[in-house]
Amino acid sequence: MSTGAIPHSVIVIEDEVQIRRFVRVALEAENCKVTEAGSGERGIIESGTRKPDLIVLDLGLPDRDGIDVIREIRTWSGVPILILSARSMESDKVRALDAGADDYLTKPFGIPELQARVRALLRRAVHSSGTENPQFNVGDLRIDLIKRQVWRDELEIHLTPIEYKLLSLLLRNLGKVVTHRQILCEVWGPSHVDDTHYLRVYMAGLRRKLEIDANLPRHIRTEPGVGYRLVE
């Protein structure tokens, strides 16, 4: 992709050469400058040295588990981390996200989906590093964090305090999967991390208010067994 924009710096930590090349081609088409690392240790060194805009990480590395790599990077960096892994169990996804990963893509995957996830994470990184903006547009939704008001098109939508806290949390993590445990802990408190029925009830109510069709949600997406994601 030919563009005058400064390329994003991305580190791909993956031990399989063919997958690294596949990912490199996909990311270079999105105006990314890619650095490859074939091991967890090398990836950590590259991440600390190059200060990338995004890390793409495989969990099954030859020298150390990808979860440990996430935890180590999270001790000194908030860089977005996208997991690419053949581990498809919900428990693996939850462990990675709870350790600090921002998104999770299961192998095999297609180039368009990989590119879409990368674009979402890079947009989120730009928003979080820039000037705080109290107003957000998410598709047909407009959210003013100072006035605590929400509109769909020109219709103002009244939210309860709990619904507003849920929406604010998802908005701060736009494009990222937020796990059930993370949501329950932040919105209801640490003593409620197992009360998933709270979450189902309130999320259903939030969808009824924000979505044109709550049964086919456009903005608040469910990651089965893992959590929720707010998308544009």
Number of C-alpha atoms within 10 A of each C-alpha: 9 8 8 7 7 9 14 16 17 26 25 29 29 27 20 15 12 10 14 21 15 12 21 20 14 18 23 17 12 18 17 21 17 23 18 20 22 18 23 25 16 14 23 18 12 18 23 13 9 12 14 19 21 23 27 23 27 30 23 19 18 14 12 13 14 23 21 14 21 24 16 14 19 16 9 9 14 14 20 23 26 24 26 24 20 14 15 12 10 12 12 16 24 21 14 22 25 18 17 20 27 21 23 23 19 14 13 8 12 12 13 10 11 16 17 13 17 25 15 16 24 19 12 18 18 11 14 13 8 8 8 8 11 11 14 13 13 14 12 15 19 18 20 14 15 9 9 14 15 23 16 18 10 10 10 13 12 14 17 11 10 14 18 18 16 20 20 15 17 20 19 13 19 21 27 25 24 25 20 21 20 17 22 20 16 14 17 17 12 13 9 15 18 13 14 13 9 13 20 12 10 15 19 13 15 20 20 14 16 22 17 14 11 16 10 11 14 17 20 22 16 15 15 8 13 19 19 20 20 21 18 13
